[in-house]
Amino acid sequence: MAGWQISVTTQTPEEWNRNLDRDTILATWTTGAMGIDPFEELLKTGDAVLLRSDGYPRIYSADARHILPAVRAVPDLAAAAIVKAWYVTMRPSVIDACSPDQRLTIVAWDQS
């Protein structure tokens, strides 16, 4: 496992699958193999649902209140990474427009 390409969107998984609307993307980043750990932790607490698990892609769904802390931490994690291969795009205006109970979709592509 080389890592993950992760995107968080306000689209439902069905909408994302039919027609990706780039204006709905809150953030996109690449990360190492442990990059999906925050989402896996949310599965354990019941705060996220795993909708697809084969890695092509791996898809989660969760309320913004649970996802946004992990999303907001991405730039600091990337800056602290030993290997500076992270690619990070954040859209603060889209992030800030999310209500805490808005359902978000997390799409994680296995980069191996």
Sequence and secondary structure as in RCSB ss.txt:
>XXXX:A:sequence
MAGWQISVTTQTPEEWNRNLDRDTILATWTTGAMGIDPFEELLKTGDAVLLRSDGYPRIYSADARHILPAVRAVP
DLAAAAIVKAWYVTMRPSVIDACSPDQRLTIVAWDQS
>XXXX:A:secstr
   EEEEEESS HHHHHH   GGGEEEEEEE GGGGHHHHHHHHHTSEEEEE SSTTEEEEEEHHHHHHHHHHHH
HHHHH SS    EEE HHHHHT  TT EEEEEEEE  
